[in-house]
Amino acid sequence: MSSCLFCSIAAGEIPCQEIHADDEILAFADIDPQAPTHILVIPRRHIGGLNDLESSDTELLGRMLLRARAIAAERGLTGPGYRFVINSGDEGGQTVGHLHLHLLGGRQMQWPPG
Amino acid sequence: MSSCLFCSIAAGEIPCQEIHADDEILAFADIDPQAPTHILVIPRRHIGGLNDLESSDTELLGRMLLRARAIAAERGLTGPGYRFVINSGDEGGQTVGHLHLHLLGGRQMQWPPG
């Protein structure tokens, strides 16, 4: 078993409520949802977080966002709206050391964003 | 003058506290900051929001995030942490109809993210 929670989920070693899976990207429901729709979009490859991205990850990053947007559309959120959040480090609120994008929607999101 | 606030800023018609500018991407301080560092990263080209992105924008999206990450690093936020937020639509909290990424840091960000 991987020492990284999200690597273990990507490997199928820990179950998740899967929303999307391809060779590069996985999306699954957050286990502690903060909105009616709260989905995490991650790269299968272990990337610790935003600080660990290389310029060669430019397209991967773009595809992660477009995948999250596609999931928002599938959930009927295009019209009402939704929010993307990526946390880095302790003050950013990152709690798992594997890059992940939060897609939140289904309620009025507030300001400030945490 | 453009009818889009951020197009007007990108065109230099409305002043901003500029953080970064290149042919493709502009970054400037949010006029209503929600954290000690609160910077907006936008494409110069008018894109209404996440819903308006095309697959041909994949690399642009990735570059926007890597630019925001570089700015976070310049501000000394790599260690303590920071948060990226992109809002779409009313429930997402989007208030300007031109795609923009919020970079927030310099304080403990809370959960939920709004």
gemmi code that builds the backbone of each chain (N, CA, C; Angstrom):
import gemmi

chains = {
    "A": [
        ("MET", (0.853, -1.195, 0.000), (0.000, 0.000, 0.000), (0.891, 1.249, 0.000)),
        ("SER", (0.517, 2.178, -0.873), (1.277, 3.419, -0.934), (1.147, 4.185, 0.373)),
        ("SER", (2.168, 4.974, 0.706), (2.080, 5.817, 1.896), (1.265, 7.076, 1.612)),
        ("CYS", (0.900, 7.281, 0.350), (0.103, 8.451, -0.020), (-1.356, 8.023, -0.195)),
        ("LEU", (-2.254, 8.651, 0.560), (-3.675, 8.291, 0.524), (-4.232, 8.322, -0.895)),
        ("PHE", (-3.930, 9.385, -1.638), (-4.542, 9.507, -2.965), (-3.882, 8.579, -3.980)),
        ("CYS", (-2.594, 8.240, -3.785), (-1.986, 7.203, -4.624), (-2.669, 5.857, -4.364)),
        ("SER", (-3.001, 5.594, -3.102), (-3.683, 4.342, -2.762), (-5.077, 4.305, -3.385)),
        ("ILE", (-5.762, 5.434, -3.384), (-7.081, 5.497, -4.038), (-6.915, 5.282, -5.543)),
        ("ALA", (-5.918, 5.949, -6.136), (-5.700, 5.813, -7.582), (-5.351, 4.371, -7.959)),
        ("ALA", (-4.685, 3.668, -7.038), (-4.298, 2.279, -7.299), (-5.424, 1.301, -6.997)),
        ("GLY", (-6.540, 1.799, -6.480), (-7.654, 0.915, -6.160), (-7.481, 0.188, -4.846)),
        ("GLU", (-6.474, 0.569, -4.071), (-6.208, -0.089, -2.785), (-7.150, 0.408, -1.692)),
        ("ILE", (-7.647, 1.632, -1.872), (-8.630, 2.207, -0.958), (-9.820, 2.620, -1.816)),
        ("PRO", (-11.038, 2.219, -1.428), (-12.194, 2.517, -2.268), (-12.540, 4.006, -2.264)),
        ("CYS", (-13.193, 4.431, -3.323), (-13.696, 5.803, -3.409), (-14.986, 5.787, -4.212)),
        ("GLN", (-15.723, 6.884, -4.096), (-16.911, 7.054, -4.936), (-16.440, 7.724, -6.221)),
        ("GLU", (-16.138, 6.872, -7.213), (-15.475, 7.360, -8.423), (-16.432, 8.135, -9.318)),
        ("ILE", (-15.960, 9.262, -9.823), (-16.744, 10.109, -10.722), (-16.189, 10.030, -12.136)),
        ("HIS", (-14.882, 9.931, -12.242), (-14.219, 9.882, -13.550), (-12.875, 9.200, -13.373)),
        ("ALA", (-12.487, 8.418, -14.392), (-11.157, 7.807, -14.375), (-10.649, 7.681, -15.795)),
        ("ASP", (-9.443, 8.125, -16.034), (-8.753, 7.841, -17.293), (-7.296, 7.560, -16.958)),
        ("ASP", (-6.463, 7.442, -17.975), (-5.068, 7.059, -17.747), (-4.306, 8.086, -16.916)),
        ("GLU", (-4.788, 9.310, -16.926), (-4.028, 10.414, -16.357), (-4.676, 11.021, -15.121)),
        ("ILE", (-6.015, 11.047, -15.115), (-6.772, 11.826, -14.130), (-7.849, 10.968, -13.491)),
        ("LEU", (-8.045, 11.189, -12.194), (-9.100, 10.517, -11.442), (-9.930, 11.586, -10.736)),
        ("ALA", (-11.246, 11.356, -10.657), (-12.108, 12.261, -9.895), (-12.999, 11.418, -9.002)),
        ("PHE", (-13.172, 11.855, -7.757), (-13.979, 11.095, -6.807), (-14.576, 12.048, -5.784)),
        ("ALA", (-15.630, 11.579, -5.114), (-16.326, 12.416, -4.139), (-15.451, 12.643, -2.912)),
        ("ASP", (-15.446, 13.877, -2.413), (-14.752, 14.182, -1.151), (-15.497, 13.474, -0.009)),
        ("ILE", (-14.773, 12.856, 0.897), (-15.446, 12.106, 1.968), (-15.990, 13.030, 3.059)),
        ("ASP", (-15.617, 14.286, 3.027), (-16.117, 15.265, 4.002), (-16.655, 16.476, 3.227)),
        ("PRO", (-17.768, 16.265, 2.508), (-18.228, 17.290, 1.549), (-18.628, 18.594, 2.233)),
        ("GLN", (-18.250, 19.692, 1.593), (-18.540, 21.036, 2.092), (-19.622, 21.718, 1.255)),
        ("ALA", (-20.212, 20.969, 0.330), (-21.274, 21.480, -0.543), (-21.970, 20.261, -1.137)),
        ("PRO", (-23.198, 20.418, -1.655), (-23.900, 19.273, -2.233), (-23.076, 18.537, -3.294)),
        ("THR", (-22.345, 19.275, -4.117), (-21.335, 18.670, -4.987), (-19.968, 19.067, -4.469)),
        ("HIS", (-19.172, 18.074, -4.101), (-17.793, 18.336, -3.662), (-16.942, 17.172, -4.140)),
        ("ILE", (-16.231, 17.418, -5.211), (-15.484, 16.377, -5.923), (-14.021, 16.778, -5.996)),
        ("LEU", (-13.148, 15.799, -5.845), (-11.707, 16.023, -5.975), (-11.233, 15.501, -7.328)),
        ("VAL", (-10.417, 16.287, -7.994), (-9.818, 15.897, -9.272), (-8.314, 15.837, -9.066)),
        ("ILE", (-7.729, 14.676, -9.311), (-6.294, 14.475, -9.036), (-5.591, 13.867, -10.244)),
        ("PRO", (-4.279, 14.121, -10.350), (-3.490, 13.355, -11.316), (-3.196, 11.975, -10.715)),
        ("ARG", (-3.192, 10.936, -11.558), (-2.814, 9.612, -11.034), (-1.368, 9.616, -10.554)),
        ("ARG", (-0.525, 10.281, -11.300), (0.888, 10.372, -10.940), (1.038, 11.170, -9.650)),
        ("HIS", (1.934, 10.745, -8.774), (2.114, 11.475, -7.525), (2.805, 12.808, -7.767)),
        ("ILE", (2.089, 13.872, -7.488), (2.637, 15.235, -7.459), (2.224, 15.773, -6.096)),
        ("GLY", (3.190, 16.191, -5.299), (2.895, 16.538, -3.912), (1.937, 17.707, -3.765)),
        ("GLY", (2.002, 18.633, -4.678), (1.135, 19.807, -4.602), (1.582, 20.832, -5.622)),
        ("LEU", (1.001, 22.018, -5.533), (1.319, 23.067, -6.506), (2.815, 23.360, -6.543)),
        ("ASN", (3.472, 23.331, -5.370), (4.909, 23.652, -5.318), (5.754, 22.668, -6.115)),
        ("ASP", (5.229, 21.488, -6.367), (6.007, 20.424, -7.004), (5.781, 20.329, -8.506)),
        ("LEU", (4.961, 21.206, -9.046), (4.684, 21.158, -10.484), (5.886, 21.649, -11.281)),
        ("GLU", (6.119, 20.987, -12.416), (7.167, 21.380, -13.359), (6.492, 22.012, -14.584)),
        ("SER", (7.274, 22.733, -15.368), (6.688, 23.339, -16.572), (6.152, 22.264, -17.524)),
        ("SER", (6.709, 21.066, -17.439), (6.217, 19.971, -18.284), (4.820, 19.491, -17.864)),
        ("ASP", (4.326, 19.990, -16.734), (2.982, 19.624, -16.264), (1.918, 20.624, -16.732)),
        ("THR", (2.304, 21.571, -17.566), (1.374, 22.627, -17.986), (0.078, 22.051, -18.568)),
        ("GLU", (0.214, 21.112, -19.500), (-0.984, 20.570, -20.137), (-1.802, 19.707, -19.172)),
        ("LEU", (-1.122, 18.948, -18.329), (-1.822, 18.153, -17.316), (-2.698, 19.056, -16.449)),
        ("LEU", (-2.128, 20.173, -16.000), (-2.886, 21.120, -15.179), (-4.120, 21.620, -15.930)),
        ("GLY", (-3.924, 22.004, -17.163), (-5.054, 22.477, -17.969), (-6.105, 21.404, -18.116)),
        ("ARG", (-5.671, 20.171, -18.350), (-6.641, 19.077, -18.501), (-7.376, 18.793, -17.195)),
        ("MET", (-6.693, 18.956, -16.060), (-7.385, 18.765, -14.770), (-8.526, 19.777, -14.626)),
        ("LEU", (-8.249, 21.023, -14.982), (-9.292, 22.045, -14.859), (-10.429, 21.795, -15.847)),
        ("LEU", (-10.082, 21.411, -17.068), (-11.144, 21.168, -18.052), (-11.952, 19.925, -17.681)),
        ("ARG", (-11.321, 18.957, -17.047), (-12.066, 17.784, -16.571), (-13.029, 18.196, -15.459)),
        ("ALA", (-12.551, 19.014, -14.538), (-13.423, 19.491, -13.457), (-14.593, 20.280, -14.038)),
        ("ARG", (-14.326, 21.082, -15.042), (-15.387, 21.859, -15.694), (-16.406, 20.903, -16.345)),
        ("ALA", (-15.917, 19.842, -16.992), (-16.816, 18.870, -17.627), (-17.691, 18.189, -16.577)),
        ("ILE", (-17.119, 17.870, -15.439), (-17.900, 17.240, -14.362), (-18.946, 18.214, -13.835)),
        ("ALA", (-18.557, 19.480, -13.684), (-19.528, 20.505, -13.259), (-20.697, 20.552, -14.245)),
        ("ALA", (-20.384, 20.482, -15.525), (-21.439, 20.514, -16.550), (-22.348, 19.293, -16.426)),
        ("GLU", (-21.746, 18.118, -16.224), (-22.540, 16.889, -16.073), (-23.473, 16.977, -14.865)),
        ("ARG", (-23.044, 17.723, -13.844), (-23.847, 17.860, -12.629), (-24.868, 18.991, -12.719)),
        ("GLY", (-24.965, 19.615, -13.892), (-25.939, 20.689, -14.063), (-25.542, 21.993, -13.405)),
        ("LEU", (-24.236, 22.173, -13.187), (-23.765, 23.364, -12.465), (-23.355, 24.517, -13.386)),
        ("THR", (-23.367, 24.279, -14.700), (-22.926, 25.334, -15.623), (-23.730, 26.612, -15.416)),
        ("GLY", (-25.055, 26.469, -15.303), (-25.905, 27.644, -15.139), (-25.788, 28.283, -13.761)),
        ("PRO", (-26.073, 27.544, -12.692), (-26.056, 28.165, -11.367), (-24.659, 28.599, -10.912)),
        ("GLY", (-23.651, 27.798, -11.201), (-22.291, 28.184, -10.827), (-21.597, 27.141, -9.976)),
        ("TYR", (-20.301, 27.330, -9.806), (-19.462, 26.402, -9.049), (-18.140, 27.091, -8.761)),
        ("ARG", (-17.336, 26.462, -7.923), (-16.039, 27.028, -7.515), (-14.956, 25.958, -7.585)),
        ("PHE", (-13.781, 26.339, -8.075), (-12.587, 25.488, -8.027), (-11.673, 26.025, -6.922)),
        ("VAL", (-11.097, 25.129, -6.141), (-10.155, 25.514, -5.086), (-8.970, 24.547, -5.108)),
        ("ILE", (-7.762, 25.085, -5.054), (-6.563, 24.260, -4.880), (-5.774, 24.844, -3.711)),
        ("ASN", (-5.526, 24.030, -2.707), (-4.803, 24.449, -1.513), (-3.349, 23.999, -1.595)),
        ("SER", (-2.467, 24.834, -1.083), (-1.053, 24.482, -1.009), (-0.547, 24.796, 0.393)),
        ("GLY", (0.012, 23.801, 1.059), (0.648, 24.039, 2.352), (-0.344, 24.246, 3.480)),
        ("ASP", (0.206, 24.413, 4.685), (-0.623, 24.493, 5.890), (-1.559, 25.700, 5.857)),
        ("GLU", (-1.022, 26.884, 5.563), (-1.881, 28.071, 5.579), (-2.892, 28.048, 4.432)),
        ("GLY", (-2.589, 27.292, 3.374), (-3.552, 27.140, 2.287), (-4.643, 26.140, 2.610)),
        ("GLY", (-4.416, 25.327, 3.658), (-5.416, 24.328, 4.044), (-5.240, 22.981, 3.365)),
        ("GLN", (-4.047, 22.725, 2.817), (-3.815, 21.426, 2.165), (-3.643, 20.346, 3.224)),
        ("THR", (-4.443, 19.284, 3.150), (-4.397, 18.248, 4.180), (-3.923, 16.895, 3.642)),
        ("VAL", (-3.833, 16.747, 2.323), (-3.291, 15.524, 1.720), (-2.188, 15.951, 0.753)),
        ("GLY", (-1.016, 15.337, 0.877), (0.154, 15.742, 0.102), (0.205, 15.140, -1.285)),
        ("HIS", (-0.906, 15.271, -2.008), (-1.010, 14.828, -3.415), (-1.915, 15.863, -4.069)),
        ("LEU", (-1.418, 16.501, -5.108), (-2.154, 17.589, -5.768), (-3.619, 17.218, -6.000)),
        ("HIS", (-4.532, 18.104, -5.595), (-5.953, 17.868, -5.857), (-6.692, 19.185, -5.985)),
        ("LEU", (-7.629, 19.184, -6.902), (-8.498, 20.338, -7.140), (-9.865, 20.017, -6.554)),
        ("HIS", (-10.406, 20.932, -5.756), (-11.757, 20.789, -5.219), (-12.745, 21.453, -6.173)),
        ("LEU", (-13.762, 20.724, -6.578), (-14.903, 21.284, -7.304), (-16.069, 21.325, -6.328)),
        ("LEU", (-16.575, 22.532, -6.070), (-17.696, 22.690, -5.124), (-18.853, 23.384, -5.824)),
        ("GLY", (-20.073, 22.902, -5.559), (-21.252, 23.541, -6.134), (-22.523, 22.984, -5.522)),
        ("GLY", (-23.638, 23.527, -5.964), (-24.927, 23.070, -5.455), (-25.449, 23.918, -4.309)),
        ("ARG", (-24.701, 24.915, -3.923), (-25.164, 25.899, -2.943), (-24.480, 27.227, -3.259)),
        ("GLN", (-24.974, 28.308, -2.638), (-24.311, 29.602, -2.793), (-22.970, 29.565, -2.077)),
        ("MET", (-21.900, 29.717, -2.810), (-20.574, 29.802, -2.196), (-20.380, 31.224, -1.663)),
        ("GLN", (-19.687, 31.322, -0.534), (-19.538, 32.600, 0.165), (-18.186, 33.253, -0.131)),
        ("TRP", (-18.055, 34.513, 0.320), (-16.823, 35.276, 0.161), (-16.478, 35.920, 1.482)),
        ("PRO", (-15.291, 35.839, 1.994), (-14.098, 35.276, 1.362), (-14.144, 33.753, 1.238)),
        ("PRO", (-13.298, 33.231, 0.396), (-13.255, 31.782, 0.167), (-12.420, 31.089, 1.252)),
        ("GLY", (-12.892, 31.227, 2.483), (-12.206, 30.573, 3.602), (-11.209, 31.492, 4.288)),
    ],
    "B": [
        ("MET", (-13.474, 52.514, -24.598), (-13.288, 51.695, -23.396), (-14.100, 50.402, -23.552)),
        ("SER", (-13.451, 49.290, -23.228), (-14.148, 48.005, -23.289), (-15.281, 47.964, -22.277)),
        ("SER", (-16.315, 47.194, -22.582), (-17.402, 47.016, -21.621), (-17.024, 46.005, -20.539)),
        ("CYS", (-15.871, 45.334, -20.729), (-15.413, 44.356, -19.731), (-14.340, 45.007, -18.863)),
        ("LEU", (-14.560, 45.022, -17.559), (-13.638, 45.670, -16.630), (-12.213, 45.149, -16.788)),
        ("PHE", (-12.058, 43.823, -16.873), (-10.705, 43.271, -16.909), (-10.061, 43.459, -18.281)),
        ("CYS", (-10.872, 43.511, -19.344), (-10.306, 43.882, -20.655), (-9.799, 45.321, -20.610)),
        ("SER", (-10.528, 46.191, -19.918), (-10.097, 47.586, -19.798), (-8.804, 47.687, -18.999)),
        ("ILE", (-8.678, 46.886, -17.963), (-7.434, 46.858, -17.192), (-6.297, 46.318, -18.057)),
        ("ALA", (-6.572, 45.241, -18.798), (-5.536, 44.648, -19.658), (-5.093, 45.631, -20.733)),
        ("ALA", (-6.008, 46.490, -21.179), (-5.698, 47.474, -22.220), (-5.034, 48.725, -21.648)),
        ("GLY", (-4.933, 48.802, -20.330), (-4.330, 49.976, -19.707), (-5.276, 51.157, -19.608)),
        ("GLU", (-6.561, 50.927, -19.880), (-7.553, 52.011, -19.835), (-7.988, 52.306, -18.402)),
        ("ILE", (-7.857, 51.282, -17.549), (-8.151, 51.432, -16.124), (-6.888, 51.003, -15.381)),
        ("PRO", (-6.409, 51.820, -14.426), (-5.158, 51.474, -13.756), (-5.320, 50.275, -12.822)),
        ("CYS", (-4.222, 49.601, -12.588), (-4.206, 48.499, -11.618), (-2.841, 48.471, -10.954)),
        ("GLN", (-2.761, 47.771, -9.847), (-1.465, 47.540, -9.195), (-0.886, 46.271, -9.813)),
        ("GLU", (-0.088, 46.482, -10.871), (0.359, 45.353, -11.691), (1.420, 44.526, -10.982)),
        ("ILE", (1.264, 43.220, -11.058), (2.207, 42.276, -10.452), (3.025, 41.582, -11.536)),
        ("HIS", (2.372, 41.287, -12.643), (3.036, 40.589, -13.752), (2.295, 40.918, -15.038)),
        ("ALA", (3.047, 41.035, -16.122), (2.422, 41.237, -17.433), (3.283, 40.594, -18.501)),
        ("ASP", (2.666, 39.803, -19.351), (3.335, 39.324, -20.562), (2.304, 39.351, -21.689)),
        ("ASP", (2.644, 38.785, -22.822), (1.757, 38.884, -23.979), (0.420, 38.186, -23.760)),
        ("GLU", (0.409, 37.244, -22.831), (-0.740, 36.365, -22.691), (-1.485, 36.560, -21.377)),
        ("ILE", (-0.748, 36.868, -20.325), (-1.275, 36.826, -18.956), (-0.944, 38.116, -18.224)),
        ("LEU", (-1.904, 38.552, -17.400), (-1.709, 39.741, -16.557), (-2.047, 39.330, -15.120)),
        ("ALA", (-1.317, 39.888, -14.162), (-1.634, 39.662, -12.751), (-1.607, 41.011, -12.041)),
        ("PHE", (-2.585, 41.225, -11.180), (-2.675, 42.504, -10.469), (-3.375, 42.287, -9.137)),
        ("ALA", (-3.181, 43.244, -8.231), (-3.748, 43.136, -6.894), (-5.262, 43.276, -6.942)),
        ("ASP", (-5.969, 42.435, -6.193), (-7.429, 42.577, -6.051), (-7.714, 43.881, -5.298)),
        ("ILE", (-8.703, 44.651, -5.766), (-8.973, 45.950, -5.112), (-9.726, 45.769, -3.797)),
        ("ASP", (-10.222, 44.567, -3.529), (-10.936, 44.288, -2.272), (-10.311, 43.039, -1.646)),
        ("PRO", (-9.069, 43.156, -1.167), (-8.313, 41.965, -0.775), (-8.924, 41.244, 0.426)),
        ("GLN", (-8.901, 39.929, 0.351), (-9.450, 39.070, 1.389), (-8.345, 38.368, 2.180)),
        ("ALA", (-7.110, 38.741, 1.909), (-5.947, 38.166, 2.589), (-4.789, 39.122, 2.330)),
        ("PRO", (-3.707, 39.058, 3.134), (-2.569, 39.957, 2.929), (-2.040, 39.918, 1.489)),
        ("THR", (-1.990, 38.734, 0.896), (-1.744, 38.616, -0.544), (-3.037, 38.180, -1.212)),
        ("HIS", (-3.534, 38.993, -2.123), (-4.732, 38.625, -2.889), (-4.565, 39.207, -4.282)),
        ("ILE", (-4.183, 38.341, -5.192), (-3.798, 38.739, -6.553), (-4.682, 38.003, -7.556)),
        ("LEU", (-5.062, 38.697, -8.604), (-5.838, 38.094, -9.683), (-4.927, 37.824, -10.876)),
        ("VAL", (-5.062, 36.647, -11.438), (-4.314, 36.262, -12.639), (-5.331, 36.043, -13.748)),
        ("ILE", (-5.180, 36.779, -14.841), (-6.174, 36.718, -15.933), (-5.479, 36.533, -17.276)),
        ("PRO", (-6.200, 35.945, -18.232), (-5.713, 35.972, -19.614), (-6.009, 37.353, -20.202)),
        ("ARG", (-5.114, 37.862, -21.033), (-5.412, 39.140, -21.701), (-6.630, 39.000, -22.623)),
        ("ARG", (-6.685, 37.885, -23.314), (-7.803, 37.629, -24.234), (-9.083, 37.481, -23.429)),
        ("HIS", (-10.176, 38.027, -23.935), (-11.430, 37.920, -23.208), (-11.975, 36.495, -23.260)),
        ("ILE", (-12.044, 35.878, -22.083), (-12.710, 34.587, -21.896), (-13.672, 34.832, -20.745)),
        ("GLY", (-14.949, 34.598, -20.969), (-15.958, 34.998, -19.986), (-15.806, 34.304, -18.640)),
        ("GLY", (-15.360, 33.063, -18.669), (-15.194, 32.297, -17.435), (-14.912, 30.852, -17.766)),
        ("LEU", (-14.933, 30.014, -16.739), (-14.621, 28.592, -16.937), (-15.523, 27.960, -17.991)),
        ("ASN", (-16.805, 28.352, -18.008), (-17.745, 27.754, -18.965), (-17.363, 28.037, -20.416)),
        ("ASP", (-16.582, 29.066, -20.647), (-16.262, 29.511, -22.010), (-14.940, 28.974, -22.526)),
        ("LEU", (-14.256, 28.171, -21.729), (-12.965, 27.640, -22.146), (-13.134, 26.560, -23.202)),
        ("GLU", (-12.236, 26.564, -24.176), (-12.187, 25.545, -25.227), (-11.002, 24.625, -24.940)),
        ("SER", (-11.013, 23.454, -25.579), (-9.886, 22.538, -25.356), (-8.574, 23.168, -25.834)),
        ("SER", (-8.661, 24.095, -26.767), (-7.454, 24.785, -27.242), (-6.862, 25.725, -26.181)),
        ("ASP", (-7.596, 25.929, -25.096), (-7.104, 26.778, -24.006), (-6.367, 25.975, -22.927)),
        ("THR", (-6.167, 24.676, -23.156), (-5.568, 23.816, -22.140), (-4.231, 24.367, -21.635)),
        ("GLU", (-3.352, 24.721, -22.565), (-2.024, 25.203, -22.142), (-2.103, 26.574, -21.481)),
        ("LEU", (-2.976, 27.423, -21.982), (-3.167, 28.739, -21.357), (-3.561, 28.575, -19.890)),
        ("LEU", (-4.504, 27.682, -19.638), (-4.941, 27.410, -18.271), (-3.771, 26.959, -17.406)),
        ("GLY", (-3.009, 26.011, -17.925), (-1.860, 25.527, -17.179), (-0.872, 26.646, -16.893)),
        ("ARG", (-0.646, 27.487, -17.885), (0.296, 28.602, -17.690), (-0.228, 29.618, -16.679)),
        ("MET", (-1.550, 29.818, -16.654), (-2.112, 30.727, -15.639), (-1.815, 30.209, -14.237)),
        ("LEU", (-2.008, 28.901, -14.036), (-1.748, 28.335, -12.712), (-0.268, 28.382, -12.368)),
        ("LEU", (0.585, 28.071, -13.330), (2.027, 28.104, -13.037), (2.499, 29.534, -12.805)),
        ("ARG", (1.866, 30.499, -13.459), (2.205, 31.905, -13.207), (1.801, 32.278, -11.788)),
        ("ALA", (0.604, 31.866, -11.389), (0.137, 32.161, -10.027), (1.067, 31.507, -9.003)),
        ("ARG", (1.520, 30.311, -9.283), (2.439, 29.607, -8.389), (3.764, 30.373, -8.294)),
        ("ALA", (4.251, 30.892, -9.436), (5.492, 31.661, -9.447), (5.340, 32.940, -8.615)),
        ("ILE", (4.196, 33.575, -8.713), (3.953, 34.792, -7.924), (3.909, 34.442, -6.432)),
        ("ALA", (3.260, 33.333, -6.112), (3.233, 32.880, -4.719), (4.656, 32.685, -4.199)),
        ("ALA", (5.508, 32.094, -5.027), (6.902, 31.867, -4.630), (7.615, 33.197, -4.415)),
        ("GLU", (7.407, 34.151, -5.330), (8.046, 35.474, -5.206), (7.619, 36.167, -3.907)),
        ("ARG", (6.389, 35.887, -3.460), (5.864, 36.506, -2.239), (6.249, 35.749, -0.973)),
        ("GLY", (7.048, 34.689, -1.127), (7.489, 33.933, 0.035), (6.435, 33.004, 0.600)),
        ("LEU", (5.465, 32.628, -0.245), (4.345, 31.813, 0.236), (4.548, 30.317, 0.032)),
        ("THR", (5.634, 29.918, -0.632), (5.848, 28.493, -0.900), (5.846, 27.691, 0.391)),
        ("GLY", (6.538, 28.193, 1.404), (6.611, 27.473, 2.675), (5.314, 27.492, 3.454)),
        ("PRO", (4.812, 28.684, 3.821), (3.609, 28.738, 4.662), (2.356, 28.230, 3.955)),
        ("GLY", (2.212, 28.538, 2.681), (1.045, 28.053, 1.960), (0.240, 29.159, 1.316)),
        ("TYR", (-0.698, 28.751, 0.469), (-1.535, 29.684, -0.286), (-2.688, 28.906, -0.893)),
        ("ARG", (-3.648, 29.622, -1.438), (-4.849, 28.997, -2.020), (-5.153, 29.626, -3.370)),
        ("PHE", (-5.532, 28.792, -4.336), (-6.048, 29.247, -5.636), (-7.566, 29.058, -5.625)),
        ("VAL", (-8.293, 30.036, -6.145), (-9.753, 29.949, -6.261), (-10.166, 30.482, -7.623)),
        ("ILE", (-11.034, 29.742, -8.306), (-11.656, 30.240, -9.535), (-13.158, 30.069, -9.379)),
        ("ASN", (-13.896, 31.156, -9.499), (-15.348, 31.144, -9.365), (-16.003, 31.131, -10.744)),
        ("SER", (-17.123, 30.429, -10.835), (-17.912, 30.427, -12.066), (-19.364, 30.670, -11.716)),
        ("GLY", (-19.950, 31.683, -12.312), (-21.388, 31.912, -12.157), (-21.762, 32.481, -10.795)),
        ("ASP", (-23.061, 32.744, -10.626), (-23.546, 33.420, -9.418), (-23.280, 32.593, -8.161)),
        ("GLU", (-23.643, 31.309, -8.178), (-23.446, 30.504, -6.967), (-21.971, 30.259, -6.681)),
        ("GLY", (-21.140, 30.363, -7.701), (-19.702, 30.233, -7.489), (-19.073, 31.506, -6.948)),
        ("GLY", (-19.817, 32.619, -7.051), (-19.311, 33.888, -6.541), (-18.553, 34.705, -7.573)),
        ("GLN", (-18.747, 34.385, -8.864), (-18.052, 35.151, -9.906), (-18.710, 36.518, -10.061)),
        ("THR", (-17.923, 37.582, -9.960), (-18.506, 38.931, -10.014), (-18.027, 39.733, -11.218)),
        ("VAL", (-17.005, 39.250, -11.922), (-16.556, 39.902, -13.160), (-16.536, 38.833, -14.250)),
        ("GLY", (-17.161, 39.132, -15.386), (-17.313, 38.147, -16.441), (-16.108, 38.042, -17.357)),
        ("HIS", (-14.956, 37.849, -16.761), (-13.690, 37.631, -17.474), (-12.908, 36.669, -16.587)),
        ("LEU", (-12.534, 35.538, -17.150), (-11.863, 34.491, -16.368), (-10.751, 35.063, -15.492)),
        ("HIS", (-10.760, 34.708, -14.204), (-9.688, 35.141, -13.315), (-9.487, 34.137, -12.207)),
        ("LEU", (-8.222, 33.950, -11.858), (-7.823, 33.069, -10.763), (-7.420, 33.941, -9.584)),
        ("HIS", (-7.958, 33.655, -8.409), (-7.567, 34.341, -7.179), (-6.420, 33.580, -6.525)),
        ("LEU", (-5.343, 34.278, -6.240), (-4.259, 33.744, -5.407), (-4.367, 34.435, -4.053)),
        ("LEU", (-4.562, 33.639, -2.999), (-4.702, 34.201, -1.643), (-3.671, 33.568, -0.722)),
        ("GLY", (-3.066, 34.400, 0.125), (-2.098, 33.884, 1.088), (-1.709, 34.954, 2.090)),
        ("GLY", (-0.859, 34.547, 3.019), (-0.399, 35.491, 4.039), (-1.201, 35.412, 5.321)),
        ("ARG", (-2.174, 34.539, 5.358), (-2.920, 34.265, 6.594), (-3.386, 32.806, 6.519)),
        ("GLN", (-3.855, 32.282, 7.646), (-4.429, 30.942, 7.661), (-5.752, 30.964, 6.892)),
        ("MET", (-5.838, 30.226, 5.799), (-7.103, 30.112, 5.066), (-7.978, 29.079, 5.787)),
        ("GLN", (-9.281, 29.337, 5.786), (-10.226, 28.510, 6.541), (-10.927, 27.477, 5.654)),
        ("TRP", (-11.656, 26.580, 6.312), (-12.415, 25.544, 5.624), (-13.801, 25.486, 6.223)),
        ("PRO", (-14.874, 25.499, 5.469), (-14.928, 25.408, 4.013), (-14.439, 26.673, 3.316)),
        ("PRO", (-14.140, 26.534, 2.035), (-13.619, 27.664, 1.270), (-14.756, 28.550, 0.767)),
        ("GLY", (-15.506, 29.089, 1.725), (-16.599, 29.989, 1.379), (-17.935, 29.281, 1.320)),
    ],
}
model = gemmi.Model(1)
for chain_id, residues in chains.items():
    chain = gemmi.Chain(chain_id)
    for i, (resn, *xyz) in enumerate(residues, 1):
        res = gemmi.Residue()
        res.name, res.seqid = resn, gemmi.SeqId(i, " ")
        for name, pos in zip(("N", "CA", "C"), xyz):
            atom = gemmi.Atom()
            atom.name, atom.element = name, gemmi.Element(name[0])
            atom.pos, atom.b_iso = gemmi.Position(*pos), 0.0
            res.add_atom(atom)
        chain.add_residue(res)
    model.add_chain(chain)
structure = gemmi.Structure()
structure.add_model(model)
structure.setup_entities()
